[in-house]
Amino acid sequence: MILELHEQELINITVSSIQTNQYYAVEYDKTWYFGHALGGPYDNSFVSFKFLHSTLSNGERVFNWPRRDDIDTVHSSCVFFGPVLIVGIGPFNFPQLNEIQQVYEWLKKSRK
């Protein structure tokens, strides 16, 4: 993935490649979240996700389920990385977090 970024070629994640019960990095508004794919595709372009929220624990970014379920249906073009490995039983960690942050920053810069 890093080599592809250096070459400025990012592989699009298609709706058909998004697997139910897997975790993905999803761009949402002006940030991104880890989402658990619940189902889809709907209208050949949309997928339903349940999102984790991030917090700081001992200076480390960790993820947990919010008190109220954060579920939304998003366009597949918002999914920019995944599936990703989730570690823990809550709060959760993602070993690929730094790489995902780099990809997201690159995406923001490339759109300017």
Backbone atoms as SQL, in Angstrom:
CREATE TABLE atoms (id INTEGER PRIMARY KEY, chain TEXT, resi INTEGER, resn TEXT, atom TEXT, x REAL, y REAL, z REAL);
INSERT INTO atoms VALUES
  (1, 'A', 1, 'MET', 'N', 0.823, -1.185, 0.000),
  (2, 'A', 1, 'MET', 'CA', 0.000, 0.000, 0.000),
  (3, 'A', 1, 'MET', 'C', 0.867, 1.248, 0.000),
  (4, 'A', 2, 'ILE', 'N', 1.926, 1.288, 0.797),
  (5, 'A', 2, 'ILE', 'CA', 2.787, 2.467, 0.853),
  (6, 'A', 2, 'ILE', 'C', 3.432, 2.722, -0.498),
  (7, 'A', 3, 'LEU', 'N', 3.905, 1.666, -1.163),
  (8, 'A', 3, 'LEU', 'CA', 4.490, 1.820, -2.491),
  (9, 'A', 3, 'LEU', 'C', 3.466, 2.405, -3.456),
  (10, 'A', 4, 'GLU', 'N', 2.233, 1.934, -3.397),
  (11, 'A', 4, 'GLU', 'CA', 1.181, 2.469, -4.264),
  (12, 'A', 4, 'GLU', 'C', 0.935, 3.947, -3.975),
  (13, 'A', 5, 'LEU', 'N', 1.011, 4.335, -2.705),
  (14, 'A', 5, 'LEU', 'CA', 0.828, 5.739, -2.369),
  (15, 'A', 5, 'LEU', 'C', 1.949, 6.588, -2.928),
  (16, 'A', 6, 'HIS', 'N', 3.180, 6.096, -2.856),
  (17, 'A', 6, 'HIS', 'CA', 4.297, 6.836, -3.421),
  (18, 'A', 6, 'HIS', 'C', 4.120, 7.018, -4.914),
  (19, 'A', 7, 'GLU', 'N', 3.543, 6.049, -5.552),
  (20, 'A', 7, 'GLU', 'CA', 3.282, 6.137, -6.989),
  (21, 'A', 7, 'GLU', 'C', 1.960, 6.843, -7.271),
  (22, 'A', 8, 'GLN', 'N', 1.291, 7.284, -6.185),
  (23, 'A', 8, 'GLN', 'CA', 0.004, 7.963, -6.266),
  (24, 'A', 8, 'GLN', 'C', -1.036, 7.135, -7.010),
  (25, 'A', 9, 'GLU', 'N', -1.070, 5.870, -6.704),
  (26, 'A', 9, 'GLU', 'CA', -2.085, 4.977, -7.245),
  (27, 'A', 9, 'GLU', 'C', -2.756, 4.287, -6.065),
  (28, 'A', 10, 'LEU', 'N', -3.981, 4.648, -5.821),
  (29, 'A', 10, 'LEU', 'CA', -4.715, 4.036, -4.726),
  (30, 'A', 10, 'LEU', 'C', -5.798, 3.159, -5.334),
  (31, 'A', 11, 'ILE', 'N', -5.826, 1.908, -4.930),
  (32, 'A', 11, 'ILE', 'CA', -6.805, 0.972, -5.464),
  (33, 'A', 11, 'ILE', 'C', -8.161, 1.286, -4.855),
  (34, 'A', 12, 'ASN', 'N', -9.181, 1.466, -5.687),
  (35, 'A', 12, 'ASN', 'CA', -10.527, 1.698, -5.195),
  (36, 'A', 12, 'ASN', 'C', -11.086, 0.424, -4.594),
  (37, 'A', 13, 'ILE', 'N', -11.740, 0.562, -3.463),
  (38, 'A', 13, 'ILE', 'CA', -12.437, -0.559, -2.859),
  (39, 'A', 13, 'ILE', 'C', -13.837, -0.563, -3.451),
  (40, 'A', 14, 'THR', 'N', -14.199, -1.654, -4.082),
  (41, 'A', 14, 'THR', 'CA', -15.505, -1.738, -4.717),
  (42, 'A', 14, 'THR', 'C', -16.522, -2.322, -3.748),
  (43, 'A', 15, 'VAL', 'N', -17.799, -2.090, -4.037),
  (44, 'A', 15, 'VAL', 'CA', -18.862, -2.610, -3.190),
  (45, 'A', 15, 'VAL', 'C', -18.759, -4.119, -3.075),
  (46, 'A', 16, 'SER', 'N', -18.448, -4.784, -4.167),
  (47, 'A', 16, 'SER', 'CA', -18.386, -6.245, -4.148),
  (48, 'A', 16, 'SER', 'C', -17.223, -6.767, -3.312),
  (49, 'A', 17, 'SER', 'N', -16.202, -5.946, -3.055),
  (50, 'A', 17, 'SER', 'CA', -15.072, -6.400, -2.249),
  (51, 'A', 17, 'SER', 'C', -15.266, -6.149, -0.756),
  (52, 'A', 18, 'ILE', 'N', -16.306, -5.397, -0.379),
  (53, 'A', 18, 'ILE', 'CA', -16.587, -5.136, 1.030),
  (54, 'A', 18, 'ILE', 'C', -17.325, -6.343, 1.600),
  (55, 'A', 19, 'GLN', 'N', -16.720, -6.939, 2.623),
  (56, 'A', 19, 'GLN', 'CA', -17.254, -8.166, 3.209),
  (57, 'A', 19, 'GLN', 'C', -17.986, -7.867, 4.509),
  (58, 'A', 20, 'THR', 'N', -19.166, -8.448, 4.670),
  (59, 'A', 20, 'THR', 'CA', -19.928, -8.319, 5.902),
  (60, 'A', 20, 'THR', 'C', -19.121, -8.877, 7.072),
  (61, 'A', 21, 'ASN', 'N', -19.249, -8.240, 8.228),
  (62, 'A', 21, 'ASN', 'CA', -18.566, -8.612, 9.474),
  (63, 'A', 21, 'ASN', 'C', -17.066, -8.349, 9.457),
  (64, 'A', 22, 'GLN', 'N', -16.589, -7.550, 8.530),
  (65, 'A', 22, 'GLN', 'CA', -15.200, -7.112, 8.503),
  (66, 'A', 22, 'GLN', 'C', -15.161, -5.627, 8.856),
  (67, 'A', 23, 'TYR', 'N', -13.990, -5.134, 9.265),
  (68, 'A', 23, 'TYR', 'CA', -13.815, -3.738, 9.654),
  (69, 'A', 23, 'TYR', 'C', -13.091, -2.972, 8.555),
  (70, 'A', 24, 'TYR', 'N', -13.543, -1.730, 8.329),
  (71, 'A', 24, 'TYR', 'CA', -12.984, -0.882, 7.281),
  (72, 'A', 24, 'TYR', 'C', -12.811, 0.534, 7.817),
  (73, 'A', 25, 'ALA', 'N', -11.872, 1.264, 7.240),
  (74, 'A', 25, 'ALA', 'CA', -11.727, 2.692, 7.519),
  (75, 'A', 25, 'ALA', 'C', -12.638, 3.422, 6.541),
  (76, 'A', 26, 'VAL', 'N', -13.513, 4.259, 7.094),
  (77, 'A', 26, 'VAL', 'CA', -14.539, 4.925, 6.299),
  (78, 'A', 26, 'VAL', 'C', -14.444, 6.432, 6.509),
  (79, 'A', 27, 'GLU', 'N', -14.317, 7.154, 5.415),
  (80, 'A', 27, 'GLU', 'CA', -14.300, 8.615, 5.483),
  (81, 'A', 27, 'GLU', 'C', -15.726, 9.092, 5.720),
  (82, 'A', 28, 'TYR', 'N', -15.869, 9.993, 6.680),
  (83, 'A', 28, 'TYR', 'CA', -17.207, 10.454, 7.050),
  (84, 'A', 28, 'TYR', 'C', -17.113, 11.909, 7.463),
  (85, 'A', 29, 'ASP', 'N', -17.760, 12.775, 6.711),
  (86, 'A', 29, 'ASP', 'CA', -17.724, 14.210, 6.938),
  (87, 'A', 29, 'ASP', 'C', -16.284, 14.697, 6.824),
  (88, 'A', 30, 'LYS', 'N', -15.688, 15.246, 7.877),
  (89, 'A', 30, 'LYS', 'CA', -14.320, 15.777, 7.786),
  (90, 'A', 30, 'LYS', 'C', -13.329, 14.943, 8.563),
  (91, 'A', 31, 'THR', 'N', -13.659, 13.685, 8.804),
  (92, 'A', 31, 'THR', 'CA', -12.767, 12.780, 9.519),
  (93, 'A', 31, 'THR', 'C', -13.015, 11.368, 9.009),
  (94, 'A', 32, 'TRP', 'N', -12.557, 10.393, 9.751),
  (95, 'A', 32, 'TRP', 'CA', -12.799, 9.001, 9.367),
  (96, 'A', 32, 'TRP', 'C', -13.035, 8.173, 10.621),
  (97, 'A', 33, 'TYR', 'N', -13.668, 7.025, 10.418),
  (98, 'A', 33, 'TYR', 'CA', -13.995, 6.117, 11.514),
  (99, 'A', 33, 'TYR', 'C', -13.723, 4.685, 11.070),
  (100, 'A', 34, 'PHE', 'N', -13.546, 3.803, 12.058),
  (101, 'A', 34, 'PHE', 'CA', -13.553, 2.380, 11.762),
  (102, 'A', 34, 'PHE', 'C', -14.998, 1.923, 11.810),
  (103, 'A', 35, 'GLY', 'N', -15.402, 1.203, 10.780),
  (104, 'A', 35, 'GLY', 'CA', -16.765, 0.703, 10.721),
  (105, 'A', 35, 'GLY', 'C', -16.806, -0.795, 10.526),
  (106, 'A', 36, 'HIS', 'N', -17.773, -1.416, 11.148),
  (107, 'A', 36, 'HIS', 'CA', -18.033, -2.848, 11.028),
  (108, 'A', 36, 'HIS', 'C', -19.118, -3.002, 9.966),
  (109, 'A', 37, 'ALA', 'N', -18.787, -3.650, 8.859),
  (110, 'A', 37, 'ALA', 'CA', -19.730, -3.789, 7.752),
  (111, 'A', 37, 'ALA', 'C', -20.888, -4.691, 8.167),
  (112, 'A', 38, 'LEU', 'N', -22.098, -4.147, 8.105),
  (113, 'A', 38, 'LEU', 'CA', -23.289, -4.891, 8.502),
  (114, 'A', 38, 'LEU', 'C', -23.998, -5.534, 7.324),
  (115, 'A', 39, 'GLY', 'N', -23.991, -4.861, 6.197),
  (116, 'A', 39, 'GLY', 'CA', -24.701, -5.422, 5.054),
  (117, 'A', 39, 'GLY', 'C', -24.697, -4.500, 3.870),
  (118, 'A', 40, 'GLY', 'N', -25.171, -5.033, 2.794),
  (119, 'A', 40, 'GLY', 'CA', -25.220, -4.303, 1.538),
  (120, 'A', 40, 'GLY', 'C', -24.671, -5.207, 0.462),
  (121, 'A', 41, 'PRO', 'N', -24.482, -4.769, -0.694),
  (122, 'A', 41, 'PRO', 'CA', -24.717, -3.389, -1.133),
  (123, 'A', 41, 'PRO', 'C', -26.198, -3.108, -1.350),
  (124, 'A', 42, 'TYR', 'N', -26.526, -1.843, -1.170),
  (125, 'A', 42, 'TYR', 'CA', -27.867, -1.359, -1.460),
  (126, 'A', 42, 'TYR', 'C', -27.744, -0.429, -2.649),
  (127, 'A', 43, 'ASP', 'N', -28.609, -0.574, -3.598),
  (128, 'A', 43, 'ASP', 'CA', -28.559, 0.227, -4.827),
  (129, 'A', 43, 'ASP', 'C', -27.193, 0.127, -5.504),
  (130, 'A', 44, 'ASN', 'N', -26.515, -0.993, -5.316),
  (131, 'A', 44, 'ASN', 'CA', -25.206, -1.261, -5.919),
  (132, 'A', 44, 'ASN', 'C', -24.116, -0.283, -5.518),
  (133, 'A', 45, 'SER', 'N', -24.355, 0.574, -4.537),
  (134, 'A', 45, 'SER', 'CA', -23.338, 1.561, -4.176),
  (135, 'A', 45, 'SER', 'C', -23.212, 1.818, -2.683),
  (136, 'A', 46, 'PHE', 'N', -24.176, 1.422, -1.886),
  (137, 'A', 46, 'PHE', 'CA', -24.200, 1.788, -0.475),
  (138, 'A', 46, 'PHE', 'C', -24.052, 0.561, 0.416),
  (139, 'A', 47, 'VAL', 'N', -23.353, 0.773, 1.546),
  (140, 'A', 47, 'VAL', 'CA', -23.110, -0.296, 2.509),
  (141, 'A', 47, 'VAL', 'C', -23.436, 0.243, 3.899),
  (142, 'A', 48, 'SER', 'N', -24.034, -0.598, 4.738),
  (143, 'A', 48, 'SER', 'CA', -24.381, -0.228, 6.098),
  (144, 'A', 48, 'SER', 'C', -23.228, -0.586, 7.036),
  (145, 'A', 49, 'PHE', 'N', -22.863, 0.371, 7.912),
  (146, 'A', 49, 'PHE', 'CA', -21.774, 0.184, 8.864),
  (147, 'A', 49, 'PHE', 'C', -22.223, 0.548, 10.272),
  (148, 'A', 50, 'LYS', 'N', -21.642, -0.131, 11.254),
  (149, 'A', 50, 'LYS', 'CA', -21.747, 0.252, 12.662),
  (150, 'A', 50, 'LYS', 'C', -20.369, 0.775, 13.042),
  (151, 'A', 51, 'PHE', 'N', -20.311, 2.027, 13.517),
  (152, 'A', 51, 'PHE', 'CA', -19.036, 2.699, 13.714),
  (153, 'A', 51, 'PHE', 'C', -18.553, 2.666, 15.157),
  (154, 'A', 52, 'LEU', 'N', -17.240, 2.510, 15.288),
  (155, 'A', 52, 'LEU', 'CA', -16.542, 2.656, 16.561),
  (156, 'A', 52, 'LEU', 'C', -16.148, 4.122, 16.718),
  (157, 'A', 53, 'HIS', 'N', -15.996, 4.574, 17.956),
  (158, 'A', 53, 'HIS', 'CA', -15.514, 5.925, 18.227),
  (159, 'A', 53, 'HIS', 'C', -14.166, 5.836, 18.910),
  (160, 'A', 54, 'SER', 'N', -13.324, 6.837, 18.695),
  (161, 'A', 54, 'SER', 'CA', -11.974, 6.808, 19.273),
  (162, 'A', 54, 'SER', 'C', -11.908, 7.638, 20.549),
  (163, 'A', 55, 'THR', 'N', -11.028, 7.208, 21.431),
  (164, 'A', 55, 'THR', 'CA', -10.735, 7.935, 22.664),
  (165, 'A', 55, 'THR', 'C', -9.247, 7.776, 22.944),
  (166, 'A', 56, 'LEU', 'N', -8.753, 8.538, 23.907),
  (167, 'A', 56, 'LEU', 'CA', -7.368, 8.389, 24.332),
  (168, 'A', 56, 'LEU', 'C', -7.344, 7.628, 25.650),
  (169, 'A', 57, 'SER', 'N', -6.470, 6.638, 25.728),
  (170, 'A', 57, 'SER', 'CA', -6.282, 5.864, 26.943),
  (171, 'A', 57, 'SER', 'C', -4.783, 5.753, 27.188),
  (172, 'A', 58, 'ASN', 'N', -4.320, 6.385, 28.257),
  (173, 'A', 58, 'ASN', 'CA', -2.887, 6.423, 28.564),
  (174, 'A', 58, 'ASN', 'C', -2.075, 6.980, 27.395),
  (175, 'A', 59, 'GLY', 'N', -2.616, 8.000, 26.726),
  (176, 'A', 59, 'GLY', 'CA', -1.936, 8.641, 25.620),
  (177, 'A', 59, 'GLY', 'C', -1.997, 7.886, 24.312),
  (178, 'A', 60, 'GLU', 'N', -2.691, 6.768, 24.289),
  (179, 'A', 60, 'GLU', 'CA', -2.800, 5.943, 23.079),
  (180, 'A', 60, 'GLU', 'C', -4.226, 6.031, 22.539),
  (181, 'A', 61, 'ARG', 'N', -4.339, 6.115, 21.225),
  (182, 'A', 61, 'ARG', 'CA', -5.653, 6.167, 20.594),
  (183, 'A', 61, 'ARG', 'C', -6.241, 4.762, 20.562),
  (184, 'A', 62, 'VAL', 'N', -7.406, 4.596, 21.186),
  (185, 'A', 62, 'VAL', 'CA', -8.105, 3.314, 21.208),
  (186, 'A', 62, 'VAL', 'C', -9.543, 3.537, 20.734),
  (187, 'A', 63, 'PHE', 'N', -10.233, 2.459, 20.454),
  (188, 'A', 63, 'PHE', 'CA', -11.566, 2.540, 19.871),
  (189, 'A', 63, 'PHE', 'C', -12.530, 1.685, 20.671),
  (190, 'A', 64, 'ASN', 'N', -13.764, 2.187, 20.787),
  (191, 'A', 64, 'ASN', 'CA', -14.779, 1.469, 21.525),
  (192, 'A', 64, 'ASN', 'C', -16.146, 1.772, 20.923),
  (193, 'A', 65, 'TRP', 'N', -17.125, 0.942, 21.260),
  (194, 'A', 65, 'TRP', 'CA', -18.485, 1.180, 20.792),
  (195, 'A', 65, 'TRP', 'C', -19.079, 2.325, 21.595),
  (196, 'A', 66, 'PRO', 'N', -19.749, 3.263, 20.953),
  (197, 'A', 66, 'PRO', 'CA', -20.416, 4.339, 21.700),
  (198, 'A', 66, 'PRO', 'C', -21.612, 3.781, 22.477),
  (199, 'A', 67, 'ARG', 'N', -22.104, 4.547, 23.433),
  (200, 'A', 67, 'ARG', 'CA', -23.255, 4.089, 24.235),
  (201, 'A', 67, 'ARG', 'C', -24.468, 3.798, 23.360),
  (202, 'A', 68, 'ARG', 'N', -24.713, 4.665, 22.409),
  (203, 'A', 68, 'ARG', 'CA', -25.790, 4.440, 21.441),
  (204, 'A', 68, 'ARG', 'C', -25.152, 3.994, 20.142),
  (205, 'A', 69, 'ASP', 'N', -25.733, 2.983, 19.531),
  (206, 'A', 69, 'ASP', 'CA', -25.197, 2.493, 18.268),
  (207, 'A', 69, 'ASP', 'C', -25.103, 3.623, 17.250),
  (208, 'A', 70, 'ASP', 'N', -23.974, 3.703, 16.587),
  (209, 'A', 70, 'ASP', 'CA', -23.742, 4.675, 15.522),
  (210, 'A', 70, 'ASP', 'C', -23.759, 3.899, 14.218),
  (211, 'A', 71, 'ILE', 'N', -24.921, 3.782, 13.619),
  (212, 'A', 71, 'ILE', 'CA', -25.101, 2.992, 12.399),
  (213, 'A', 71, 'ILE', 'C', -25.537, 3.928, 11.285),
  (214, 'A', 72, 'ASP', 'N', -24.901, 3.765, 10.118),
  (215, 'A', 72, 'ASP', 'CA', -25.275, 4.581, 8.966),
  (216, 'A', 72, 'ASP', 'C', -24.980, 3.800, 7.692),
  (217, 'A', 73, 'THR', 'N', -25.640, 4.191, 6.640),
  (218, 'A', 73, 'THR', 'CA', -25.406, 3.622, 5.324),
  (219, 'A', 73, 'THR', 'C', -24.642, 4.655, 4.517),
  (220, 'A', 74, 'VAL', 'N', -23.471, 4.261, 4.019),
  (221, 'A', 74, 'VAL', 'CA', -22.602, 5.197, 3.311),
  (222, 'A', 74, 'VAL', 'C', -22.292, 4.680, 1.902),
  (223, 'A', 75, 'HIS', 'N', -21.917, 5.595, 1.045),
  (224, 'A', 75, 'HIS', 'CA', -21.523, 5.233, -0.313),
  (225, 'A', 75, 'HIS', 'C', -20.193, 4.485, -0.267),
  (226, 'A', 76, 'SER', 'N', -20.058, 3.506, -1.115),
  (227, 'A', 76, 'SER', 'CA', -18.843, 2.685, -1.115),
  (228, 'A', 76, 'SER', 'C', -17.584, 3.498, -1.382),
  (229, 'A', 77, 'SER', 'N', -17.703, 4.642, -2.030),
  (230, 'A', 77, 'SER', 'CA', -16.529, 5.471, -2.304),
  (231, 'A', 77, 'SER', 'C', -15.951, 6.077, -1.026),
  (232, 'A', 78, 'CYS', 'N', -16.703, 6.041, 0.081),
  (233, 'A', 78, 'CYS', 'CA', -16.209, 6.555, 1.366),
  (234, 'A', 78, 'CYS', 'C', -15.293, 5.549, 2.057),
  (235, 'A', 79, 'VAL', 'N', -15.332, 4.298, 1.635),
  (236, 'A', 79, 'VAL', 'CA', -14.476, 3.266, 2.230),
  (237, 'A', 79, 'VAL', 'C', -13.112, 3.387, 1.569),
  (238, 'A', 80, 'PHE', 'N', -12.066, 3.674, 2.367),
  (239, 'A', 80, 'PHE', 'CA', -10.765, 3.908, 1.756),
  (240, 'A', 80, 'PHE', 'C', -9.681, 2.936, 2.208),
  (241, 'A', 81, 'PHE', 'N', -9.988, 2.030, 3.135),
  (242, 'A', 81, 'PHE', 'CA', -8.965, 1.092, 3.574),
  (243, 'A', 81, 'PHE', 'C', -9.647, -0.107, 4.224),
  (244, 'A', 82, 'GLY', 'N', -9.168, -1.284, 3.898),
  (245, 'A', 82, 'GLY', 'CA', -9.679, -2.463, 4.587),
  (246, 'A', 82, 'GLY', 'C', -9.780, -3.673, 3.695),
  (247, 'A', 83, 'PRO', 'N', -10.146, -4.773, 4.305),
  (248, 'A', 83, 'PRO', 'CA', -10.489, -4.923, 5.710),
  (249, 'A', 83, 'PRO', 'C', -9.252, -4.793, 6.593),
  (250, 'A', 84, 'VAL', 'N', -9.496, -4.390, 7.842),
  (251, 'A', 84, 'VAL', 'CA', -8.415, -4.193, 8.805),
  (252, 'A', 84, 'VAL', 'C', -8.566, -5.167, 9.964),
  (253, 'A', 85, 'LEU', 'N', -7.452, -5.418, 10.629),
  (254, 'A', 85, 'LEU', 'CA', -7.421, -6.318, 11.773),
  (255, 'A', 85, 'LEU', 'C', -7.760, -5.546, 13.037),
  (256, 'A', 86, 'ILE', 'N', -8.686, -6.069, 13.826),
  (257, 'A', 86, 'ILE', 'CA', -9.064, -5.468, 15.098),
  (258, 'A', 86, 'ILE', 'C', -8.525, -6.352, 16.218),
  (259, 'A', 87, 'VAL', 'N', -7.981, -5.708, 17.269),
  (260, 'A', 87, 'VAL', 'CA', -7.363, -6.441, 18.373),
  (261, 'A', 87, 'VAL', 'C', -8.006, -5.989, 19.682),
  (262, 'A', 88, 'GLY', 'N', -8.361, -6.935, 20.533),
  (263, 'A', 88, 'GLY', 'CA', -8.889, -6.629, 21.856),
  (264, 'A', 88, 'GLY', 'C', -10.346, -7.000, 21.993),
  (265, 'A', 89, 'ILE', 'N', -10.830, -6.798, 23.226),
  (266, 'A', 89, 'ILE', 'CA', -12.234, -7.070, 23.517),
  (267, 'A', 89, 'ILE', 'C', -12.938, -5.802, 23.979),
  (268, 'A', 90, 'GLY', 'N', -12.295, -4.688, 23.844),
  (269, 'A', 90, 'GLY', 'CA', -12.820, -3.386, 24.187),
  (270, 'A', 90, 'GLY', 'C', -12.100, -2.822, 25.398),
  (271, 'A', 91, 'PRO', 'N', -11.425, -1.697, 25.244),
  (272, 'A', 91, 'PRO', 'CA', -11.263, -0.951, 23.999),
  (273, 'A', 91, 'PRO', 'C', -10.405, -1.718, 22.988),
  (274, 'A', 92, 'PHE', 'N', -10.600, -1.361, 21.737),
  (275, 'A', 92, 'PHE', 'CA', -9.953, -2.068, 20.640),
  (276, 'A', 92, 'PHE', 'C', -8.765, -1.281, 20.099),
  (277, 'A', 93, 'ASN', 'N', -7.818, -2.005, 19.519),
  (278, 'A', 93, 'ASN', 'CA', -6.676, -1.414, 18.823),
  (279, 'A', 93, 'ASN', 'C', -6.675, -1.929, 17.395),
  (280, 'A', 94, 'PHE', 'N', -6.052, -1.159, 16.524),
  (281, 'A', 94, 'PHE', 'CA', -5.889, -1.542, 15.129),
  (282, 'A', 94, 'PHE', 'C', -4.404, -1.434, 14.790),
  (283, 'A', 95, 'PRO', 'N', -3.726, -2.563, 14.542),
  (284, 'A', 95, 'PRO', 'CA', -2.290, -2.532, 14.241),
  (285, 'A', 95, 'PRO', 'C', -1.937, -1.651, 13.036),
  (286, 'A', 96, 'GLN', 'N', -2.858, -1.444, 12.115),
  (287, 'A', 96, 'GLN', 'CA', -2.590, -0.670, 10.903),
  (288, 'A', 96, 'GLN', 'C', -2.952, 0.804, 11.057),
  (289, 'A', 97, 'LEU', 'N', -3.165, 1.270, 12.288),
  (290, 'A', 97, 'LEU', 'CA', -3.639, 2.631, 12.525),
  (291, 'A', 97, 'LEU', 'C', -2.742, 3.684, 11.883),
  (292, 'A', 98, 'ASN', 'N', -1.436, 3.609, 12.068),
  (293, 'A', 98, 'ASN', 'CA', -0.530, 4.619, 11.489),
  (294, 'A', 98, 'ASN', 'C', -0.601, 4.638, 9.974),
  (295, 'A', 99, 'GLU', 'N', -0.644, 3.475, 9.365),
  (296, 'A', 99, 'GLU', 'CA', -0.746, 3.397, 7.904),
  (297, 'A', 99, 'GLU', 'C', -2.063, 3.999, 7.422),
  (298, 'A', 100, 'ILE', 'N', -3.143, 3.725, 8.128),
  (299, 'A', 100, 'ILE', 'CA', -4.453, 4.252, 7.746),
  (300, 'A', 100, 'ILE', 'C', -4.467, 5.768, 7.867),
  (301, 'A', 101, 'GLN', 'N', -3.871, 6.309, 8.922),
  (302, 'A', 101, 'GLN', 'CA', -3.797, 7.761, 9.081),
  (303, 'A', 101, 'GLN', 'C', -2.999, 8.394, 7.938),
  (304, 'A', 102, 'GLN', 'N', -1.913, 7.739, 7.523),
  (305, 'A', 102, 'GLN', 'CA', -1.122, 8.241, 6.399),
  (306, 'A', 102, 'GLN', 'C', -1.936, 8.234, 5.111),
  (307, 'A', 103, 'VAL', 'N', -2.689, 7.177, 4.882),
  (308, 'A', 103, 'VAL', 'CA', -3.529, 7.090, 3.681),
  (309, 'A', 103, 'VAL', 'C', -4.581, 8.191, 3.701),
  (310, 'A', 104, 'TYR', 'N', -5.219, 8.410, 4.846),
  (311, 'A', 104, 'TYR', 'CA', -6.246, 9.438, 4.950),
  (312, 'A', 104, 'TYR', 'C', -5.667, 10.830, 4.688),
  (313, 'A', 105, 'GLU', 'N', -4.513, 11.117, 5.267),
  (314, 'A', 105, 'GLU', 'CA', -3.862, 12.409, 5.026),
  (315, 'A', 105, 'GLU', 'C', -3.510, 12.585, 3.554),
  (316, 'A', 106, 'TRP', 'N', -3.037, 11.534, 2.924),
  (317, 'A', 106, 'TRP', 'CA', -2.720, 11.589, 1.500),
  (318, 'A', 106, 'TRP', 'C', -3.969, 11.851, 0.677),
  (319, 'A', 107, 'LEU', 'N', -5.073, 11.200, 1.032),
  (320, 'A', 107, 'LEU', 'CA', -6.342, 11.426, 0.317),
  (321, 'A', 107, 'LEU', 'C', -6.793, 12.875, 0.442),
  (322, 'A', 108, 'LYS', 'N', -6.688, 13.455, 1.642),
  (323, 'A', 108, 'LYS', 'CA', -7.082, 14.845, 1.838),
  (324, 'A', 108, 'LYS', 'C', -6.228, 15.772, 0.985),
  (325, 'A', 109, 'LYS', 'N', -4.921, 15.551, 0.969),
  (326, 'A', 109, 'LYS', 'CA', -4.021, 16.396, 0.185),
  (327, 'A', 109, 'LYS', 'C', -4.270, 16.260, -1.307),
  (328, 'A', 110, 'SER', 'N', -4.570, 15.054, -1.756),
  (329, 'A', 110, 'SER', 'CA', -4.742, 14.823, -3.191),
  (330, 'A', 110, 'SER', 'C', -6.021, 15.465, -3.726),
  (331, 'A', 111, 'ARG', 'N', -6.957, 15.797, -2.853),
  (332, 'A', 111, 'ARG', 'CA', -8.223, 16.413, -3.282),
  (333, 'A', 111, 'ARG', 'C', -8.159, 17.926, -3.343),
  (334, 'A', 112, 'LYS', 'N', -7.106, 18.516, -2.808),
  (335, 'A', 112, 'LYS', 'CA', -6.997, 19.992, -2.794),
  (336, 'A', 112, 'LYS', 'C', -6.651, 20.544, -4.129);
